[in-house]
Amino acid sequence: MTPKSGVFLLGSCITAIAGVGSVFELSSGTPDLGNLKTGVILALSIPLTVLFFVVAVRDTRANMK
């Protein structure tokens, strides 16, 4: 694993945690940031998690020898 792929993997983990947190906040009924902001965070975190993970895997595979 290269430092670049590690950063992308870290980004994937952070966005996944944000997505899970958003789900719990929305399910509680009264999110701290409001429904709209929490929904936007959730909507952005799902594709970003997948994107960061795919980029990290591709970078690692490209640098394997």
PyMOL Python script that loads the backbone (N, CA, C, O; Angstrom):
from pymol import cmd

cmd.read_pdbstr("""\
ATOM      1  N   MET A   1       0.854  -1.175   0.000  1.00  0.00           N
ATOM      2  CA  MET A   1       0.000   0.000   0.000  1.00  0.00           C
ATOM      3  C   MET A   1       0.897   1.235   0.000  1.00  0.00           C
ATOM      4  O   MET A   1       1.885   1.307   0.731  1.00  0.00           O
ATOM      5  N   THR A   2       0.535   2.186  -0.823  1.00  0.00           N
ATOM      6  CA  THR A   2       1.284   3.434  -0.907  1.00  0.00           C
ATOM      7  C   THR A   2       0.631   4.486  -0.007  1.00  0.00           C
ATOM      8  O   THR A   2      -0.521   4.323   0.394  1.00  0.00           O
ATOM      9  N   PRO A   3       1.348   5.548   0.308  1.00  0.00           N
ATOM     10  CA  PRO A   3       0.731   6.618   1.103  1.00  0.00           C
ATOM     11  C   PRO A   3      -0.509   7.205   0.424  1.00  0.00           C
ATOM     12  O   PRO A   3      -1.473   7.576   1.094  1.00  0.00           O
ATOM     13  N   LYS A   4      -0.477   7.286  -0.897  1.00  0.00           N
ATOM     14  CA  LYS A   4      -1.625   7.818  -1.646  1.00  0.00           C
ATOM     15  C   LYS A   4      -2.856   6.933  -1.454  1.00  0.00           C
ATOM     16  O   LYS A   4      -3.951   7.436  -1.201  1.00  0.00           O
ATOM     17  N   SER A   5      -2.680   5.624  -1.575  1.00  0.00           N
ATOM     18  CA  SER A   5      -3.825   4.735  -1.387  1.00  0.00           C
ATOM     19  C   SER A   5      -4.279   4.717   0.064  1.00  0.00           C
ATOM     20  O   SER A   5      -5.462   4.527   0.346  1.00  0.00           O
ATOM     21  N   GLY A   6      -3.343   4.914   0.985  1.00  0.00           N
ATOM     22  CA  GLY A   6      -3.712   5.008   2.397  1.00  0.00           C
ATOM     23  C   GLY A   6      -4.579   6.212   2.685  1.00  0.00           C
ATOM     24  O   GLY A   6      -5.512   6.137   3.484  1.00  0.00           O
ATOM     25  N   VAL A   7      -4.275   7.320   2.037  1.00  0.00           N
ATOM     26  CA  VAL A   7      -5.089   8.533   2.213  1.00  0.00           C
ATOM     27  C   VAL A   7      -6.495   8.315   1.651  1.00  0.00           C
ATOM     28  O   VAL A   7      -7.484   8.730   2.255  1.00  0.00           O
ATOM     29  N   PHE A   8      -6.575   7.664   0.498  1.00  0.00           N
ATOM     30  CA  PHE A   8      -7.897   7.374  -0.071  1.00  0.00           C
ATOM     31  C   PHE A   8      -8.679   6.395   0.804  1.00  0.00           C
ATOM     32  O   PHE A   8      -9.895   6.524   0.948  1.00  0.00           O
ATOM     33  N   LEU A   9      -7.993   5.429   1.381  1.00  0.00           N
ATOM     34  CA  LEU A   9      -8.665   4.484   2.279  1.00  0.00           C
ATOM     35  C   LEU A   9      -9.136   5.197   3.543  1.00  0.00           C
ATOM     36  O   LEU A   9     -10.221   4.910   4.050  1.00  0.00           O
ATOM     37  N   LEU A  10      -8.336   6.112   4.048  1.00  0.00           N
ATOM     38  CA  LEU A  10      -8.750   6.912   5.197  1.00  0.00           C
ATOM     39  C   LEU A  10      -9.986   7.742   4.859  1.00  0.00           C
ATOM     40  O   LEU A  10     -10.917   7.828   5.661  1.00  0.00           O
ATOM     41  N   GLY A  11      -9.998   8.349   3.679  1.00  0.00           N
ATOM     42  CA  GLY A  11     -11.172   9.107   3.245  1.00  0.00           C
ATOM     43  C   GLY A  11     -12.406   8.238   3.144  1.00  0.00           C
ATOM     44  O   GLY A  11     -13.510   8.666   3.481  1.00  0.00           O
ATOM     45  N   SER A  12     -12.214   7.010   2.674  1.00  0.00           N
ATOM     46  CA  SER A  12     -13.330   6.072   2.582  1.00  0.00           C
ATOM     47  C   SER A  12     -13.888   5.746   3.971  1.00  0.00           C
ATOM     48  O   SER A  12     -15.102   5.689   4.164  1.00  0.00           O
ATOM     49  N   CYS A  13     -12.998   5.538   4.919  1.00  0.00           N
ATOM     50  CA  CYS A  13     -13.439   5.238   6.289  1.00  0.00           C
ATOM     51  C   CYS A  13     -14.179   6.414   6.917  1.00  0.00           C
ATOM     52  O   CYS A  13     -15.206   6.234   7.571  1.00  0.00           O
ATOM     53  N   ILE A  14     -13.655   7.609   6.714  1.00  0.00           N
ATOM     54  CA  ILE A  14     -14.282   8.795   7.301  1.00  0.00           C
ATOM     55  C   ILE A  14     -15.662   9.041   6.701  1.00  0.00           C
ATOM     56  O   ILE A  14     -16.607   9.352   7.426  1.00  0.00           O
ATOM     57  N   THR A  15     -15.783   8.905   5.390  1.00  0.00           N
ATOM     58  CA  THR A  15     -17.091   9.131   4.776  1.00  0.00           C
ATOM     59  C   THR A  15     -18.082   8.023   5.149  1.00  0.00           C
ATOM     60  O   THR A  15     -19.281   8.278   5.260  1.00  0.00           O
ATOM     61  N   ALA A  16     -17.589   6.799   5.344  1.00  0.00           N
ATOM     62  CA  ALA A  16     -18.481   5.714   5.789  1.00  0.00           C
ATOM     63  C   ALA A  16     -18.991   5.991   7.199  1.00  0.00           C
ATOM     64  O   ALA A  16     -20.167   5.773   7.490  1.00  0.00           O
ATOM     65  N   ILE A  17     -18.116   6.468   8.067  1.00  0.00           N
ATOM     66  CA  ILE A  17     -18.542   6.812   9.429  1.00  0.00           C
ATOM     67  C   ILE A  17     -19.552   7.951   9.402  1.00  0.00           C
ATOM     68  O   ILE A  17     -20.529   7.933  10.151  1.00  0.00           O
ATOM     69  N   ALA A  18     -19.323   8.943   8.540  1.00  0.00           N
ATOM     70  CA  ALA A  18     -20.276  10.056   8.420  1.00  0.00           C
ATOM     71  C   ALA A  18     -21.633   9.562   7.934  1.00  0.00           C
ATOM     72  O   ALA A  18     -22.671  10.040   8.391  1.00  0.00           O
ATOM     73  N   GLY A  19     -21.627   8.612   7.013  1.00  0.00           N
ATOM     74  CA  GLY A  19     -22.889   8.059   6.516  1.00  0.00           C
ATOM     75  C   GLY A  19     -23.652   7.308   7.591  1.00  0.00           C
ATOM     76  O   GLY A  19     -24.865   7.470   7.728  1.00  0.00           O
ATOM     77  N   VAL A  20     -22.947   6.490   8.350  1.00  0.00           N
ATOM     78  CA  VAL A  20     -23.602   5.737   9.430  1.00  0.00           C
ATOM     79  C   VAL A  20     -24.128   6.697  10.492  1.00  0.00           C
ATOM     80  O   VAL A  20     -25.237   6.526  10.999  1.00  0.00           O
ATOM     81  N   GLY A  21     -23.331   7.701  10.823  1.00  0.00           N
ATOM     82  CA  GLY A  21     -23.783   8.690  11.800  1.00  0.00           C
ATOM     83  C   GLY A  21     -25.007   9.442  11.326  1.00  0.00           C
ATOM     84  O   GLY A  21     -25.905   9.741  12.114  1.00  0.00           O
ATOM     85  N   SER A  22     -25.045   9.746  10.046  1.00  0.00           N
ATOM     86  CA  SER A  22     -26.209  10.448   9.490  1.00  0.00           C
ATOM     87  C   SER A  22     -27.466   9.596   9.562  1.00  0.00           C
ATOM     88  O   SER A  22     -28.551  10.102   9.845  1.00  0.00           O
ATOM     89  N   VAL A  23     -27.317   8.310   9.306  1.00  0.00           N
ATOM     90  CA  VAL A  23     -28.476   7.407   9.404  1.00  0.00           C
ATOM     91  C   VAL A  23     -29.011   7.396  10.829  1.00  0.00           C
ATOM     92  O   VAL A  23     -30.222   7.471  11.041  1.00  0.00           O
ATOM     93  N   PHE A  24     -28.111   7.302  11.808  1.00  0.00           N
ATOM     94  CA  PHE A  24     -28.558   7.299  13.205  1.00  0.00           C
ATOM     95  C   PHE A  24     -29.185   8.629  13.587  1.00  0.00           C
ATOM     96  O   PHE A  24     -30.187   8.655  14.301  1.00  0.00           O
ATOM     97  N   GLU A  25     -28.613   9.732  13.124  1.00  0.00           N
ATOM     98  CA  GLU A  25     -29.180  11.047  13.428  1.00  0.00           C
ATOM     99  C   GLU A  25     -30.578  11.196  12.826  1.00  0.00           C
ATOM    100  O   GLU A  25     -31.494  11.687  13.485  1.00  0.00           O
ATOM    101  N   LEU A  26     -30.736  10.772  11.578  1.00  0.00           N
ATOM    102  CA  LEU A  26     -32.048  10.886  10.936  1.00  0.00           C
ATOM    103  C   LEU A  26     -33.077   9.964  11.582  1.00  0.00           C
ATOM    104  O   LEU A  26     -34.254  10.312  11.681  1.00  0.00           O
ATOM    105  N   SER A  27     -32.637   8.799  12.016  1.00  0.00           N
ATOM    106  CA  SER A  27     -33.585   7.873  12.637  1.00  0.00           C
ATOM    107  C   SER A  27     -33.990   8.311  14.042  1.00  0.00           C
ATOM    108  O   SER A  27     -35.011   7.861  14.563  1.00  0.00           O
ATOM    109  N   SER A  28     -33.194   9.187  14.658  1.00  0.00           N
ATOM    110  CA  SER A  28     -33.548   9.653  16.000  1.00  0.00           C
ATOM    111  C   SER A  28     -34.735  10.615  15.969  1.00  0.00           C
ATOM    112  O   SER A  28     -35.418  10.801  16.976  1.00  0.00           O
ATOM    113  N   GLY A  29     -34.971  11.220  14.815  1.00  0.00           N
ATOM    114  CA  GLY A  29     -36.111  12.117  14.685  1.00  0.00           C
ATOM    115  C   GLY A  29     -35.749  13.586  14.777  1.00  0.00           C
ATOM    116  O   GLY A  29     -36.425  14.423  14.178  1.00  0.00           O
ATOM    117  N   THR A  30     -34.693  13.922  15.517  1.00  0.00           N
ATOM    118  CA  THR A  30     -34.276  15.316  15.650  1.00  0.00           C
ATOM    119  C   THR A  30     -32.761  15.420  15.471  1.00  0.00           C
ATOM    120  O   THR A  30     -32.019  15.469  16.452  1.00  0.00           O
ATOM    121  N   PRO A  31     -32.306  15.455  14.226  1.00  0.00           N
ATOM    122  CA  PRO A  31     -30.864  15.568  13.988  1.00  0.00           C
ATOM    123  C   PRO A  31     -30.309  16.903  14.491  1.00  0.00           C
ATOM    124  O   PRO A  31     -30.983  17.931  14.417  1.00  0.00           O
ATOM    125  N   ASP A  32     -29.094  16.880  14.996  1.00  0.00           N
ATOM    126  CA  ASP A  32     -28.468  18.099  15.527  1.00  0.00           C
ATOM    127  C   ASP A  32     -28.287  19.164  14.454  1.00  0.00           C
ATOM    128  O   ASP A  32     -28.444  20.352  14.735  1.00  0.00           O
ATOM    129  N   LEU A  33     -27.963  18.763  13.237  1.00  0.00           N
ATOM    130  CA  LEU A  33     -27.741  19.722  12.157  1.00  0.00           C
ATOM    131  C   LEU A  33     -28.995  20.015  11.347  1.00  0.00           C
ATOM    132  O   LEU A  33     -28.963  20.845  10.438  1.00  0.00           O
ATOM    133  N   GLY A  34     -30.084  19.353  11.658  1.00  0.00           N
ATOM    134  CA  GLY A  34     -31.318  19.503  10.894  1.00  0.00           C
ATOM    135  C   GLY A  34     -31.446  18.407   9.850  1.00  0.00           C
ATOM    136  O   GLY A  34     -30.465  17.760   9.483  1.00  0.00           O
ATOM    137  N   ASN A  35     -32.652  18.212   9.386  1.00  0.00           N
ATOM    138  CA  ASN A  35     -32.910  17.141   8.428  1.00  0.00           C
ATOM    139  C   ASN A  35     -32.225  17.369   7.089  1.00  0.00           C
ATOM    140  O   ASN A  35     -31.678  16.433   6.507  1.00  0.00           O
ATOM    141  N   LEU A  36     -32.249  18.594   6.598  1.00  0.00           N
ATOM    142  CA  LEU A  36     -31.691  18.875   5.279  1.00  0.00           C
ATOM    143  C   LEU A  36     -30.176  18.657   5.254  1.00  0.00           C
ATOM    144  O   LEU A  36     -29.672  17.944   4.386  1.00  0.00           O
ATOM    145  N   LYS A  37     -29.454  19.257   6.185  1.00  0.00           N
ATOM    146  CA  LYS A  37     -27.990  19.119   6.204  1.00  0.00           C
ATOM    147  C   LYS A  37     -27.571  17.670   6.436  1.00  0.00           C
ATOM    148  O   LYS A  37     -26.635  17.186   5.799  1.00  0.00           O
ATOM    149  N   THR A  38     -28.249  16.987   7.331  1.00  0.00           N
ATOM    150  CA  THR A  38     -27.919  15.594   7.612  1.00  0.00           C
ATOM    151  C   THR A  38     -28.213  14.719   6.401  1.00  0.00           C
ATOM    152  O   THR A  38     -27.454  13.796   6.103  1.00  0.00           O
ATOM    153  N   GLY A  39     -29.305  15.000   5.702  1.00  0.00           N
ATOM    154  CA  GLY A  39     -29.631  14.264   4.482  1.00  0.00           C
ATOM    155  C   GLY A  39     -28.616  14.488   3.386  1.00  0.00           C
ATOM    156  O   GLY A  39     -28.276  13.563   2.647  1.00  0.00           O
ATOM    157  N   VAL A  40     -28.126  15.723   3.276  1.00  0.00           N
ATOM    158  CA  VAL A  40     -27.100  16.026   2.276  1.00  0.00           C
ATOM    159  C   VAL A  40     -25.808  15.296   2.611  1.00  0.00           C
ATOM    160  O   VAL A  40     -25.158  14.752   1.719  1.00  0.00           O
ATOM    161  N   ILE A  41     -25.431  15.275   3.879  1.00  0.00           N
ATOM    162  CA  ILE A  41     -24.235  14.542   4.299  1.00  0.00           C
ATOM    163  C   ILE A  41     -24.384  13.062   3.960  1.00  0.00           C
ATOM    164  O   ILE A  41     -23.445  12.445   3.457  1.00  0.00           O
ATOM    165  N   LEU A  42     -25.527  12.500   4.225  1.00  0.00           N
ATOM    166  CA  LEU A  42     -25.769  11.097   3.908  1.00  0.00           C
ATOM    167  C   LEU A  42     -25.713  10.859   2.411  1.00  0.00           C
ATOM    168  O   LEU A  42     -25.094   9.898   1.955  1.00  0.00           O
ATOM    169  N   ALA A  43     -26.356  11.728   1.647  1.00  0.00           N
ATOM    170  CA  ALA A  43     -26.391  11.565   0.185  1.00  0.00           C
ATOM    171  C   ALA A  43     -24.999  11.684  -0.437  1.00  0.00           C
ATOM    172  O   ALA A  43     -24.710  11.009  -1.425  1.00  0.00           O
ATOM    173  N   LEU A  44     -24.148  12.517   0.117  1.00  0.00           N
ATOM    174  CA  LEU A  44     -22.788  12.667  -0.414  1.00  0.00           C
ATOM    175  C   LEU A  44     -21.837  11.588   0.087  1.00  0.00           C
ATOM    176  O   LEU A  44     -20.910  11.198  -0.623  1.00  0.00           O
ATOM    177  N   SER A  45     -22.059  11.113   1.290  1.00  0.00           N
ATOM    178  CA  SER A  45     -21.115  10.162   1.873  1.00  0.00           C
ATOM    179  C   SER A  45     -21.162   8.791   1.208  1.00  0.00           C
ATOM    180  O   SER A  45     -20.141   8.107   1.138  1.00  0.00           O
ATOM    181  N   ILE A  46     -22.310   8.386   0.726  1.00  0.00           N
ATOM    182  CA  ILE A  46     -22.417   7.052   0.120  1.00  0.00           C
ATOM    183  C   ILE A  46     -21.577   6.945  -1.157  1.00  0.00           C
ATOM    184  O   ILE A  46     -20.749   6.039  -1.251  1.00  0.00           O
ATOM    185  N   PRO A  47     -21.757   7.831  -2.144  1.00  0.00           N
ATOM    186  CA  PRO A  47     -20.926   7.698  -3.345  1.00  0.00           C
ATOM    187  C   PRO A  47     -19.444   8.002  -3.083  1.00  0.00           C
ATOM    188  O   PRO A  47     -18.571   7.406  -3.714  1.00  0.00           O
ATOM    189  N   LEU A  48     -19.158   8.923  -2.160  1.00  0.00           N
ATOM    190  CA  LEU A  48     -17.760   9.231  -1.863  1.00  0.00           C
ATOM    191  C   LEU A  48     -17.049   8.050  -1.218  1.00  0.00           C
ATOM    192  O   LEU A  48     -15.873   7.808  -1.490  1.00  0.00           O
ATOM    193  N   THR A  49     -17.757   7.315  -0.366  1.00  0.00           N
ATOM    194  CA  THR A  49     -17.167   6.122   0.251  1.00  0.00           C
ATOM    195  C   THR A  49     -16.770   5.119  -0.818  1.00  0.00           C
ATOM    196  O   THR A  49     -15.652   4.604  -0.813  1.00  0.00           O
ATOM    197  N   VAL A  50     -17.678   4.846  -1.722  1.00  0.00           N
ATOM    198  CA  VAL A  50     -17.398   3.886  -2.801  1.00  0.00           C
ATOM    199  C   VAL A  50     -16.274   4.397  -3.695  1.00  0.00           C
ATOM    200  O   VAL A  50     -15.373   3.638  -4.051  1.00  0.00           O
ATOM    201  N   LEU A  51     -16.319   5.669  -4.058  1.00  0.00           N
ATOM    202  CA  LEU A  51     -15.297   6.252  -4.929  1.00  0.00           C
ATOM    203  C   LEU A  51     -13.910   6.177  -4.287  1.00  0.00           C
ATOM    204  O   LEU A  51     -12.957   5.736  -4.927  1.00  0.00           O
ATOM    205  N   PHE A  52     -13.793   6.601  -3.041  1.00  0.00           N
ATOM    206  CA  PHE A  52     -12.500   6.564  -2.364  1.00  0.00           C
ATOM    207  C   PHE A  52     -11.977   5.140  -2.243  1.00  0.00           C
ATOM    208  O   PHE A  52     -10.781   4.905  -2.417  1.00  0.00           O
ATOM    209  N   PHE A  53     -12.851   4.192  -1.949  1.00  0.00           N
ATOM    210  CA  PHE A  53     -12.421   2.805  -1.805  1.00  0.00           C
ATOM    211  C   PHE A  53     -11.921   2.245  -3.145  1.00  0.00           C
ATOM    212  O   PHE A  53     -10.878   1.594  -3.201  1.00  0.00           O
ATOM    213  N   VAL A  54     -12.665   2.503  -4.206  1.00  0.00           N
ATOM    214  CA  VAL A  54     -12.267   2.004  -5.531  1.00  0.00           C
ATOM    215  C   VAL A  54     -10.939   2.611  -5.954  1.00  0.00           C
ATOM    216  O   VAL A  54     -10.083   1.906  -6.488  1.00  0.00           O
ATOM    217  N   VAL A  55     -10.751   3.908  -5.726  1.00  0.00           N
ATOM    218  CA  VAL A  55      -9.497   4.562  -6.088  1.00  0.00           C
ATOM    219  C   VAL A  55      -8.341   4.000  -5.263  1.00  0.00           C
ATOM    220  O   VAL A  55      -7.244   3.812  -5.790  1.00  0.00           O
ATOM    221  N   ALA A  56      -8.570   3.731  -3.987  1.00  0.00           N
ATOM    222  CA  ALA A  56      -7.521   3.161  -3.140  1.00  0.00           C
ATOM    223  C   ALA A  56      -7.120   1.772  -3.622  1.00  0.00           C
ATOM    224  O   ALA A  56      -5.933   1.448  -3.666  1.00  0.00           O
ATOM    225  N   VAL A  57      -8.096   0.955  -3.980  1.00  0.00           N
ATOM    226  CA  VAL A  57      -7.790  -0.397  -4.460  1.00  0.00           C
ATOM    227  C   VAL A  57      -7.060  -0.330  -5.797  1.00  0.00           C
ATOM    228  O   VAL A  57      -6.090  -1.059  -6.009  1.00  0.00           O
ATOM    229  N   ARG A  58      -7.507   0.523  -6.688  1.00  0.00           N
ATOM    230  CA  ARG A  58      -6.826   0.650  -7.992  1.00  0.00           C
ATOM    231  C   ARG A  58      -5.393   1.136  -7.840  1.00  0.00           C
ATOM    232  O   ARG A  58      -4.492   0.648  -8.522  1.00  0.00           O
ATOM    233  N   ASP A  59      -5.183   2.091  -6.950  1.00  0.00           N
ATOM    234  CA  ASP A  59      -3.833   2.603  -6.740  1.00  0.00           C
ATOM    235  C   ASP A  59      -2.933   1.524  -6.142  1.00  0.00           C
ATOM    236  O   ASP A  59      -1.773   1.393  -6.530  1.00  0.00           O
ATOM    237  N   THR A  60      -3.463   0.767  -5.212  1.00  0.00           N
ATOM    238  CA  THR A  60      -2.661  -0.319  -4.621  1.00  0.00           C
ATOM    239  C   THR A  60      -2.329  -1.376  -5.649  1.00  0.00           C
ATOM    240  O   THR A  60      -1.193  -1.844  -5.712  1.00  0.00           O
ATOM    241  N   ARG A  61      -3.299  -1.757  -6.450  1.00  0.00           N
ATOM    242  CA  ARG A  61      -3.024  -2.765  -7.485  1.00  0.00           C
ATOM    243  C   ARG A  61      -2.051  -2.262  -8.529  1.00  0.00           C
ATOM    244  O   ARG A  61      -1.240  -3.036  -9.036  1.00  0.00           O
ATOM    245  N   ALA A  62      -2.112  -0.986  -8.861  1.00  0.00           N
ATOM    246  CA  ALA A  62      -1.208  -0.418  -9.858  1.00  0.00           C
ATOM    247  C   ALA A  62       0.235  -0.398  -9.356  1.00  0.00           C
ATOM    248  O   ALA A  62       1.169  -0.458 -10.155  1.00  0.00           O
ATOM    249  N   ASN A  63       0.418  -0.316  -8.059  1.00  0.00           N
ATOM    250  CA  ASN A  63       1.764  -0.229  -7.494  1.00  0.00           C
ATOM    251  C   ASN A  63       2.300  -1.548  -6.960  1.00  0.00           C
ATOM    252  O   ASN A  63       3.390  -1.580  -6.389  1.00  0.00           O
ATOM    253  N   MET A  64       1.563  -2.629  -7.134  1.00  0.00           N
ATOM    254  CA  MET A  64       2.042  -3.944  -6.719  1.00  0.00           C
ATOM    255  C   MET A  64       2.990  -4.492  -7.769  1.00  0.00           C
ATOM    256  O   MET A  64       2.748  -4.352  -8.968  1.00  0.00           O
ATOM    257  N   LYS A  65       4.052  -5.105  -7.325  1.00  0.00           N
ATOM    258  CA  LYS A  65       5.020  -5.674  -8.278  1.00  0.00           C
ATOM    259  C   LYS A  65       5.404  -7.076  -7.872  1.00  0.00           C
ATOM    260  O   LYS A  65       6.207  -7.717  -8.549  1.00  0.00           O
TER     261      LYS A  65
END
""", "prot")
cmd.dss("prot")
cmd.show_as("cartoon", "prot")
cmd.util.cbc("prot")
cmd.orient("prot")
